Amino acid sequence: MDRVRAGQFAALTATGLLGTLRTLGPTRFRPCASPDCEGAFIDTSRAGRRRYCTPDLCGNRLNVANHRARRA
């Protein structure tokens, strides 16, 4: 039963990704801009300017590091 659910979940996920790709285009699939992160994300923001996979985590870490470098 678990294999059936895993297959259904995979099909649902693939369908969602293809729909997003058709709607937003391939340029909205991006790697995270943080040098310490290997994550990727789909930029669903209206302006299309999102840079981090998790802005509260990756973006904040980078901003803190830049601030500390300026203060040093």
PDB file of N, CA, C and O in Angstrom:
ATOM      1  N   MET A   1       0.814  -1.196   0.000  1.00  0.00           N
ATOM      2  CA  MET A   1       0.000   0.000   0.000  1.00  0.00           C
ATOM      3  C   MET A   1       0.862   1.268   0.000  1.00  0.00           C
ATOM      4  O   MET A   1       0.473   2.274  -0.593  1.00  0.00           O
ATOM      5  N   ASP A   2       2.018   1.233   0.652  1.00  0.00           N
ATOM      6  CA  ASP A   2       2.890   2.400   0.708  1.00  0.00           C
ATOM      7  C   ASP A   2       3.457   2.757  -0.659  1.00  0.00           C
ATOM      8  O   ASP A   2       3.632   3.935  -0.973  1.00  0.00           O
ATOM      9  N   ARG A   3       3.746   1.743  -1.472  1.00  0.00           N
ATOM     10  CA  ARG A   3       4.269   2.017  -2.810  1.00  0.00           C
ATOM     11  C   ARG A   3       3.237   2.713  -3.674  1.00  0.00           C
ATOM     12  O   ARG A   3       3.578   3.569  -4.491  1.00  0.00           O
ATOM     13  N   VAL A   4       1.995   2.355  -3.500  1.00  0.00           N
ATOM     14  CA  VAL A   4       0.918   2.991  -4.269  1.00  0.00           C
ATOM     15  C   VAL A   4       0.817   4.454  -3.876  1.00  0.00           C
ATOM     16  O   VAL A   4       0.712   5.322  -4.742  1.00  0.00           O
ATOM     17  N   ARG A   5       0.846   4.733  -2.597  1.00  0.00           N
ATOM     18  CA  ARG A   5       0.767   6.125  -2.137  1.00  0.00           C
ATOM     19  C   ARG A   5       1.986   6.926  -2.565  1.00  0.00           C
ATOM     20  O   ARG A   5       1.868   8.098  -2.924  1.00  0.00           O
ATOM     21  N   ALA A   6       3.156   6.300  -2.528  1.00  0.00           N
ATOM     22  CA  ALA A   6       4.371   6.993  -2.966  1.00  0.00           C
ATOM     23  C   ALA A   6       4.275   7.329  -4.450  1.00  0.00           C
ATOM     24  O   ALA A   6       4.673   8.416  -4.870  1.00  0.00           O
ATOM     25  N   GLY A   7       3.749   6.403  -5.242  1.00  0.00           N
ATOM     26  CA  GLY A   7       3.577   6.661  -6.675  1.00  0.00           C
ATOM     27  C   GLY A   7       2.569   7.765  -6.938  1.00  0.00           C
ATOM     28  O   GLY A   7       2.769   8.603  -7.818  1.00  0.00           O
ATOM     29  N   GLN A   8       1.486   7.764  -6.173  1.00  0.00           N
ATOM     30  CA  GLN A   8       0.485   8.818  -6.319  1.00  0.00           C
ATOM     31  C   GLN A   8       1.062  10.175  -5.927  1.00  0.00           C
ATOM     32  O   GLN A   8       0.817  11.181  -6.593  1.00  0.00           O
ATOM     33  N   PHE A   9       1.820  10.192  -4.856  1.00  0.00           N
ATOM     34  CA  PHE A   9       2.454  11.441  -4.413  1.00  0.00           C
ATOM     35  C   PHE A   9       3.445  11.946  -5.458  1.00  0.00           C
ATOM     36  O   PHE A   9       3.492  13.143  -5.739  1.00  0.00           O
ATOM     37  N   ALA A  10       4.234  11.043  -6.034  1.00  0.00           N
ATOM     38  CA  ALA A  10       5.194  11.429  -7.067  1.00  0.00           C
ATOM     39  C   ALA A  10       4.477  11.991  -8.294  1.00  0.00           C
ATOM     40  O   ALA A  10       4.915  12.983  -8.875  1.00  0.00           O
ATOM     41  N   ALA A  11       3.380  11.357  -8.682  1.00  0.00           N
ATOM     42  CA  ALA A  11       2.629  11.839  -9.842  1.00  0.00           C
ATOM     43  C   ALA A  11       2.014  13.209  -9.564  1.00  0.00           C
ATOM     44  O   ALA A  11       2.034  14.083 -10.430  1.00  0.00           O
ATOM     45  N   LEU A  12       1.477  13.398  -8.380  1.00  0.00           N
ATOM     46  CA  LEU A  12       0.896  14.682  -8.009  1.00  0.00           C
ATOM     47  C   LEU A  12       1.957  15.784  -7.969  1.00  0.00           C
ATOM     48  O   LEU A  12       1.717  16.899  -8.433  1.00  0.00           O
ATOM     49  N   THR A  13       3.119  15.471  -7.419  1.00  0.00           N
ATOM     50  CA  THR A  13       4.216  16.435  -7.348  1.00  0.00           C
ATOM     51  C   THR A  13       4.711  16.802  -8.751  1.00  0.00           C
ATOM     52  O   THR A  13       4.942  17.975  -9.045  1.00  0.00           O
ATOM     53  N   ALA A  14       4.868  15.805  -9.602  1.00  0.00           N
ATOM     54  CA  ALA A  14       5.323  16.063 -10.975  1.00  0.00           C
ATOM     55  C   ALA A  14       4.315  16.920 -11.731  1.00  0.00           C
ATOM     56  O   ALA A  14       4.698  17.815 -12.485  1.00  0.00           O
ATOM     57  N   THR A  15       3.037  16.648 -11.532  1.00  0.00           N
ATOM     58  CA  THR A  15       1.998  17.435 -12.189  1.00  0.00           C
ATOM     59  C   THR A  15       2.044  18.890 -11.728  1.00  0.00           C
ATOM     60  O   THR A  15       1.912  19.807 -12.538  1.00  0.00           O
ATOM     61  N   GLY A  16       2.232  19.095 -10.432  1.00  0.00           N
ATOM     62  CA  GLY A  16       2.332  20.452  -9.900  1.00  0.00           C
ATOM     63  C   GLY A  16       3.543  21.192 -10.434  1.00  0.00           C
ATOM     64  O   GLY A  16       3.451  22.371 -10.775  1.00  0.00           O
ATOM     65  N   LEU A  17       4.678  20.511 -10.510  1.00  0.00           N
ATOM     66  CA  LEU A  17       5.892  21.145 -11.040  1.00  0.00           C
ATOM     67  C   LEU A  17       5.734  21.501 -12.520  1.00  0.00           C
ATOM     68  O   LEU A  17       6.159  22.572 -12.951  1.00  0.00           O
ATOM     69  N   LEU A  18       5.132  20.614 -13.283  1.00  0.00           N
ATOM     70  CA  LEU A  18       4.922  20.914 -14.703  1.00  0.00           C
ATOM     71  C   LEU A  18       3.956  22.075 -14.889  1.00  0.00           C
ATOM     72  O   LEU A  18       4.148  22.909 -15.774  1.00  0.00           O
ATOM     73  N   GLY A  19       2.928  22.133 -14.067  1.00  0.00           N
ATOM     74  CA  GLY A  19       1.995  23.259 -14.145  1.00  0.00           C
ATOM     75  C   GLY A  19       2.673  24.576 -13.809  1.00  0.00           C
ATOM     76  O   GLY A  19       2.436  25.592 -14.462  1.00  0.00           O
ATOM     77  N   THR A  20       3.516  24.550 -12.791  1.00  0.00           N
ATOM     78  CA  THR A  20       4.258  25.752 -12.413  1.00  0.00           C
ATOM     79  C   THR A  20       5.229  26.148 -13.517  1.00  0.00           C
ATOM     80  O   THR A  20       5.370  27.332 -13.824  1.00  0.00           O
ATOM     81  N   LEU A  21       5.884  25.189 -14.103  1.00  0.00           N
ATOM     82  CA  LEU A  21       6.817  25.456 -15.198  1.00  0.00           C
ATOM     83  C   LEU A  21       6.097  26.086 -16.384  1.00  0.00           C
ATOM     84  O   LEU A  21       6.611  27.025 -16.990  1.00  0.00           O
ATOM     85  N   ARG A  22       4.918  25.582 -16.719  1.00  0.00           N
ATOM     86  CA  ARG A  22       4.150  26.162 -17.834  1.00  0.00           C
ATOM     87  C   ARG A  22       3.667  27.563 -17.512  1.00  0.00           C
ATOM     88  O   ARG A  22       3.648  28.431 -18.385  1.00  0.00           O
ATOM     89  N   THR A  23       3.276  27.788 -16.269  1.00  0.00           N
ATOM     90  CA  THR A  23       2.717  29.086 -15.884  1.00  0.00           C
ATOM     91  C   THR A  23       3.797  30.149 -15.727  1.00  0.00           C
ATOM     92  O   THR A  23       3.657  31.253 -16.251  1.00  0.00           O
ATOM     93  N   LEU A  24       4.859  29.833 -15.022  1.00  0.00           N
ATOM     94  CA  LEU A  24       5.870  30.837 -14.683  1.00  0.00           C
ATOM     95  C   LEU A  24       7.081  30.833 -15.615  1.00  0.00           C
ATOM     96  O   LEU A  24       7.760  31.852 -15.742  1.00  0.00           O
ATOM     97  N   GLY A  25       7.357  29.723 -16.258  1.00  0.00           N
ATOM     98  CA  GLY A  25       8.516  29.633 -17.140  1.00  0.00           C
ATOM     99  C   GLY A  25       9.731  29.080 -16.419  1.00  0.00           C
ATOM    100  O   GLY A  25       9.785  29.084 -15.189  1.00  0.00           O
ATOM    101  N   PRO A  26      10.699  28.607 -17.175  1.00  0.00           N
ATOM    102  CA  PRO A  26      11.868  27.953 -16.581  1.00  0.00           C
ATOM    103  C   PRO A  26      12.810  28.901 -15.833  1.00  0.00           C
ATOM    104  O   PRO A  26      13.615  28.448 -15.020  1.00  0.00           O
ATOM    105  N   THR A  27      12.722  30.193 -16.093  1.00  0.00           N
ATOM    106  CA  THR A  27      13.629  31.115 -15.411  1.00  0.00           C
ATOM    107  C   THR A  27      13.273  31.296 -13.941  1.00  0.00           C
ATOM    108  O   THR A  27      14.069  31.851 -13.184  1.00  0.00           O
ATOM    109  N   ARG A  28      12.109  30.845 -13.525  1.00  0.00           N
ATOM    110  CA  ARG A  28      11.699  30.971 -12.123  1.00  0.00           C
ATOM    111  C   ARG A  28      12.220  29.822 -11.253  1.00  0.00           C
ATOM    112  O   ARG A  28      12.058  29.865 -10.034  1.00  0.00           O
ATOM    113  N   PHE A  29      12.834  28.809 -11.840  1.00  0.00           N
ATOM    114  CA  PHE A  29      13.494  27.750 -11.085  1.00  0.00           C
ATOM    115  C   PHE A  29      14.941  28.178 -10.888  1.00  0.00           C
ATOM    116  O   PHE A  29      15.700  28.290 -11.850  1.00  0.00           O
ATOM    117  N   ARG A  30      15.319  28.415  -9.638  1.00  0.00           N
ATOM    118  CA  ARG A  30      16.642  29.007  -9.378  1.00  0.00           C
ATOM    119  C   ARG A  30      17.361  28.332  -8.217  1.00  0.00           C
ATOM    120  O   ARG A  30      16.733  27.737  -7.341  1.00  0.00           O
ATOM    121  N   PRO A  31      18.693  28.433  -8.224  1.00  0.00           N
ATOM    122  CA  PRO A  31      19.447  28.009  -7.038  1.00  0.00           C
ATOM    123  C   PRO A  31      19.453  29.143  -6.013  1.00  0.00           C
ATOM    124  O   PRO A  31      19.289  30.310  -6.368  1.00  0.00           O
ATOM    125  N   CYS A  32      19.639  28.800  -4.766  1.00  0.00           N
ATOM    126  CA  CYS A  32      19.716  29.802  -3.701  1.00  0.00           C
ATOM    127  C   CYS A  32      20.969  30.663  -3.895  1.00  0.00           C
ATOM    128  O   CYS A  32      22.021  30.150  -4.275  1.00  0.00           O
ATOM    129  N   ALA A  33      20.857  31.968  -3.635  1.00  0.00           N
ATOM    130  CA  ALA A  33      21.974  32.897  -3.833  1.00  0.00           C
ATOM    131  C   ALA A  33      22.968  32.873  -2.676  1.00  0.00           C
ATOM    132  O   ALA A  33      24.030  33.488  -2.771  1.00  0.00           O
ATOM    133  N   SER A  34      22.651  32.186  -1.600  1.00  0.00           N
ATOM    134  CA  SER A  34      23.567  32.104  -0.467  1.00  0.00           C
ATOM    135  C   SER A  34      24.717  31.162  -0.813  1.00  0.00           C
ATOM    136  O   SER A  34      24.480  30.056  -1.299  1.00  0.00           O
ATOM    137  N   PRO A  35      25.965  31.585  -0.570  1.00  0.00           N
ATOM    138  CA  PRO A  35      27.102  30.723  -0.923  1.00  0.00           C
ATOM    139  C   PRO A  35      27.185  29.455  -0.071  1.00  0.00           C
ATOM    140  O   PRO A  35      27.836  28.491  -0.474  1.00  0.00           O
ATOM    141  N   ASP A  36      26.544  29.437   1.087  1.00  0.00           N
ATOM    142  CA  ASP A  36      26.586  28.274   1.974  1.00  0.00           C
ATOM    143  C   ASP A  36      25.438  27.300   1.744  1.00  0.00           C
ATOM    144  O   ASP A  36      25.381  26.260   2.401  1.00  0.00           O
ATOM    145  N   CYS A  37      24.535  27.605   0.841  1.00  0.00           N
ATOM    146  CA  CYS A  37      23.338  26.788   0.640  1.00  0.00           C
ATOM    147  C   CYS A  37      23.366  26.140  -0.738  1.00  0.00           C
ATOM    148  O   CYS A  37      23.768  26.762  -1.721  1.00  0.00           O
ATOM    149  N   GLU A  38      22.941  24.901  -0.798  1.00  0.00           N
ATOM    150  CA  GLU A  38      22.853  24.185  -2.065  1.00  0.00           C
ATOM    151  C   GLU A  38      21.402  23.988  -2.492  1.00  0.00           C
ATOM    152  O   GLU A  38      21.122  23.196  -3.392  1.00  0.00           O
ATOM    153  N   GLY A  39      20.478  24.703  -1.853  1.00  0.00           N
ATOM    154  CA  GLY A  39      19.055  24.552  -2.137  1.00  0.00           C
ATOM    155  C   GLY A  39      18.644  25.205  -3.434  1.00  0.00           C
ATOM    156  O   GLY A  39      19.377  26.007  -4.013  1.00  0.00           O
ATOM    157  N   ALA A  40      17.467  24.848  -3.874  1.00  0.00           N
ATOM    158  CA  ALA A  40      16.854  25.437  -5.067  1.00  0.00           C
ATOM    159  C   ALA A  40      15.405  25.744  -4.727  1.00  0.00           C
ATOM    160  O   ALA A  40      14.858  25.199  -3.769  1.00  0.00           O
ATOM    161  N   PHE A  41      14.790  26.608  -5.504  1.00  0.00           N
ATOM    162  CA  PHE A  41      13.420  26.999  -5.222  1.00  0.00           C
ATOM    163  C   PHE A  41      12.733  27.467  -6.493  1.00  0.00           C
ATOM    164  O   PHE A  41      13.369  27.683  -7.524  1.00  0.00           O
ATOM    165  N   ILE A  42      11.423  27.617  -6.393  1.00  0.00           N
ATOM    166  CA  ILE A  42      10.619  28.188  -7.471  1.00  0.00           C
ATOM    167  C   ILE A  42      10.197  29.570  -7.016  1.00  0.00           C
ATOM    168  O   ILE A  42       9.523  29.713  -5.997  1.00  0.00           O
ATOM    169  N   ASP A  43      10.587  30.580  -7.762  1.00  0.00           N
ATOM    170  CA  ASP A  43      10.257  31.962  -7.402  1.00  0.00           C
ATOM    171  C   ASP A  43       8.830  32.255  -7.821  1.00  0.00           C
ATOM    172  O   ASP A  43       8.539  32.428  -9.005  1.00  0.00           O
ATOM    173  N   THR A  44       7.942  32.307  -6.837  1.00  0.00           N
ATOM    174  CA  THR A  44       6.533  32.590  -7.114  1.00  0.00           C
ATOM    175  C   THR A  44       6.167  34.024  -6.758  1.00  0.00           C
ATOM    176  O   THR A  44       4.988  34.377  -6.755  1.00  0.00           O
ATOM    177  N   SER A  45       7.161  34.854  -6.458  1.00  0.00           N
ATOM    178  CA  SER A  45       6.869  36.242  -6.123  1.00  0.00           C
ATOM    179  C   SER A  45       6.370  36.987  -7.359  1.00  0.00           C
ATOM    180  O   SER A  45       6.687  36.618  -8.491  1.00  0.00           O
ATOM    181  N   ARG A  46       5.609  38.006  -7.133  1.00  0.00           N
ATOM    182  CA  ARG A  46       5.026  38.763  -8.244  1.00  0.00           C
ATOM    183  C   ARG A  46       6.111  39.401  -9.113  1.00  0.00           C
ATOM    184  O   ARG A  46       6.029  39.355 -10.340  1.00  0.00           O
ATOM    185  N   ALA A  47       7.113  39.987  -8.489  1.00  0.00           N
ATOM    186  CA  ALA A  47       8.161  40.675  -9.247  1.00  0.00           C
ATOM    187  C   ALA A  47       9.217  39.720  -9.798  1.00  0.00           C
ATOM    188  O   ALA A  47       9.961  40.082 -10.709  1.00  0.00           O
ATOM    189  N   GLY A  48       9.286  38.508  -9.257  1.00  0.00           N
ATOM    190  CA  GLY A  48      10.278  37.544  -9.731  1.00  0.00           C
ATOM    191  C   GLY A  48      11.685  37.870  -9.304  1.00  0.00           C
ATOM    192  O   GLY A  48      12.631  37.607 -10.046  1.00  0.00           O
ATOM    193  N   ARG A  49      11.848  38.442  -8.117  1.00  0.00           N
ATOM    194  CA  ARG A  49      13.176  38.855  -7.658  1.00  0.00           C
ATOM    195  C   ARG A  49      13.661  38.110  -6.426  1.00  0.00           C
ATOM    196  O   ARG A  49      14.638  38.524  -5.801  1.00  0.00           O
ATOM    197  N   ARG A  50      13.010  37.038  -6.071  1.00  0.00           N
ATOM    198  CA  ARG A  50      13.427  36.272  -4.891  1.00  0.00           C
ATOM    199  C   ARG A  50      14.804  35.681  -5.140  1.00  0.00           C
ATOM    200  O   ARG A  50      15.087  35.214  -6.243  1.00  0.00           O
ATOM    201  N   ARG A  51      15.665  35.697  -4.128  1.00  0.00           N
ATOM    202  CA  ARG A  51      17.043  35.232  -4.285  1.00  0.00           C
ATOM    203  C   ARG A  51      17.394  34.036  -3.415  1.00  0.00           C
ATOM    204  O   ARG A  51      18.342  33.312  -3.718  1.00  0.00           O
ATOM    205  N   TYR A  52      16.650  33.815  -2.345  1.00  0.00           N
ATOM    206  CA  TYR A  52      17.003  32.768  -1.387  1.00  0.00           C
ATOM    207  C   TYR A  52      15.900  31.724  -1.272  1.00  0.00           C
ATOM    208  O   TYR A  52      14.717  32.042  -1.390  1.00  0.00           O
ATOM    209  N   CYS A  53      16.298  30.474  -1.039  1.00  0.00           N
ATOM    210  CA  CYS A  53      15.302  29.418  -0.893  1.00  0.00           C
ATOM    211  C   CYS A  53      14.465  29.647   0.366  1.00  0.00           C
ATOM    212  O   CYS A  53      13.256  29.416   0.360  1.00  0.00           O
ATOM    213  N   THR A  54      15.102  30.097   1.432  1.00  0.00           N
ATOM    214  CA  THR A  54      14.416  30.437   2.678  1.00  0.00           C
ATOM    215  C   THR A  54      14.916  31.807   3.107  1.00  0.00           C
ATOM    216  O   THR A  54      15.955  31.897   3.761  1.00  0.00           O
ATOM    217  N   PRO A  55      14.206  32.880   2.758  1.00  0.00           N
ATOM    218  CA  PRO A  55      14.699  34.227   3.065  1.00  0.00           C
ATOM    219  C   PRO A  55      14.969  34.450   4.548  1.00  0.00           C
ATOM    220  O   PRO A  55      15.921  35.146   4.901  1.00  0.00           O
ATOM    221  N   ASP A  56      14.147  33.872   5.422  1.00  0.00           N
ATOM    222  CA  ASP A  56      14.347  34.052   6.853  1.00  0.00           C
ATOM    223  C   ASP A  56      15.613  33.368   7.350  1.00  0.00           C
ATOM    224  O   ASP A  56      16.156  33.762   8.383  1.00  0.00           O
ATOM    225  N   LEU A  57      16.089  32.368   6.650  1.00  0.00           N
ATOM    226  CA  LEU A  57      17.274  31.643   7.083  1.00  0.00           C
ATOM    227  C   LEU A  57      18.496  32.014   6.235  1.00  0.00           C
ATOM    228  O   LEU A  57      19.456  32.593   6.744  1.00  0.00           O
ATOM    229  N   CYS A  58      18.456  31.682   4.962  1.00  0.00           N
ATOM    230  CA  CYS A  58      19.609  31.938   4.084  1.00  0.00           C
ATOM    231  C   CYS A  58      19.872  33.431   3.899  1.00  0.00           C
ATOM    232  O   CYS A  58      21.015  33.876   4.000  1.00  0.00           O
ATOM    233  N   GLY A  59      18.837  34.193   3.632  1.00  0.00           N
ATOM    234  CA  GLY A  59      19.007  35.633   3.441  1.00  0.00           C
ATOM    235  C   GLY A  59      19.481  36.318   4.704  1.00  0.00           C
ATOM    236  O   GLY A  59      20.342  37.196   4.647  1.00  0.00           O
ATOM    237  N   ASN A  60      18.933  35.933   5.842  1.00  0.00           N
ATOM    238  CA  ASN A  60      19.330  36.540   7.103  1.00  0.00           C
ATOM    239  C   ASN A  60      20.779  36.211   7.442  1.00  0.00           C
ATOM    240  O   ASN A  60      21.522  37.087   7.885  1.00  0.00           O
ATOM    241  N   ARG A  61      21.192  34.956   7.238  1.00  0.00           N
ATOM    242  CA  ARG A  61      22.586  34.579   7.511  1.00  0.00           C
ATOM    243  C   ARG A  61      23.558  35.403   6.676  1.00  0.00           C
ATOM    244  O   ARG A  61      24.576  35.875   7.181  1.00  0.00           O
ATOM    245  N   LEU A  62      23.241  35.570   5.408  1.00  0.00           N
ATOM    246  CA  LEU A  62      24.120  36.332   4.525  1.00  0.00           C
ATOM    247  C   LEU A  62      24.158  37.800   4.929  1.00  0.00           C
ATOM    248  O   LEU A  62      25.225  38.414   4.923  1.00  0.00           O
ATOM    249  N   ASN A  63      23.011  38.368   5.277  1.00  0.00           N
ATOM    250  CA  ASN A  63      22.972  39.763   5.719  1.00  0.00           C
ATOM    251  C   ASN A  63      23.743  39.973   7.008  1.00  0.00           C
ATOM    252  O   ASN A  63      24.427  40.986   7.154  1.00  0.00           O
ATOM    253  N   VAL A  64      23.652  39.042   7.947  1.00  0.00           N
ATOM    254  CA  VAL A  64      24.403  39.144   9.207  1.00  0.00           C
ATOM    255  C   VAL A  64      25.898  39.041   8.927  1.00  0.00           C
ATOM    256  O   VAL A  64      26.686  39.795   9.498  1.00  0.00           O
ATOM    257  N   ALA A  65      26.296  38.117   8.056  1.00  0.00           N
ATOM    258  CA  ALA A  65      27.707  37.977   7.722  1.00  0.00           C
ATOM    259  C   ALA A  65      28.245  39.235   7.063  1.00  0.00           C
ATOM    260  O   ALA A  65      29.355  39.667   7.374  1.00  0.00           O
ATOM    261  N   ASN A  66      27.476  39.833   6.157  1.00  0.00           N
ATOM    262  CA  ASN A  66      27.908  41.071   5.511  1.00  0.00           C
ATOM    263  C   ASN A  66      27.996  42.218   6.519  1.00  0.00           C
ATOM    264  O   ASN A  66      28.918  43.030   6.449  1.00  0.00           O
ATOM    265  N   HIS A  67      27.064  42.292   7.439  1.00  0.00           N
ATOM    266  CA  HIS A  67      27.085  43.327   8.461  1.00  0.00           C
ATOM    267  C   HIS A  67      28.317  43.184   9.359  1.00  0.00           C
ATOM    268  O   HIS A  67      28.986  44.172   9.662  1.00  0.00           O
ATOM    269  N   ARG A  68      28.607  41.976   9.773  1.00  0.00           N
ATOM    270  CA  ARG A  68      29.778  41.727  10.627  1.00  0.00           C
ATOM    271  C   ARG A  68      31.076  42.035   9.901  1.00  0.00           C
ATOM    272  O   ARG A  68      32.028  42.531  10.503  1.00  0.00           O
ATOM    273  N   ALA A  69      31.115  41.742   8.602  1.00  0.00           N
ATOM    274  CA  ALA A  69      32.322  42.046   7.812  1.00  0.00           C
ATOM    275  C   ALA A  69      32.530  43.551   7.694  1.00  0.00           C
ATOM    276  O   ALA A  69      33.664  44.028   7.729  1.00  0.00           O
ATOM    277  N   ARG A  70      31.440  44.299   7.554  1.00  0.00           N
ATOM    278  CA  ARG A  70      31.569  45.771   7.474  1.00  0.00           C
ATOM    279  C   ARG A  70      32.018  46.361   8.807  1.00  0.00           C
ATOM    280  O   ARG A  70      32.778  47.329   8.829  1.00  0.00           O
ATOM    281  N   ARG A  71      31.560  45.792   9.909  1.00  0.00           N
ATOM    282  CA  ARG A  71      31.884  46.315  11.233  1.00  0.00           C
ATOM    283  C   ARG A  71      33.320  45.987  11.657  1.00  0.00           C
ATOM    284  O   ARG A  71      33.897  46.678  12.497  1.00  0.00           O
ATOM    285  N   ALA A  72      33.878  44.948  11.082  1.00  0.00           N
ATOM    286  CA  ALA A  72      35.228  44.502  11.477  1.00  0.00           C
ATOM    287  C   ALA A  72      36.301  45.397  10.886  1.00  0.00           C
ATOM    288  O   ALA A  72      37.489  45.170  11.114  1.00  0.00           O
TER     289      ALA A  72
END
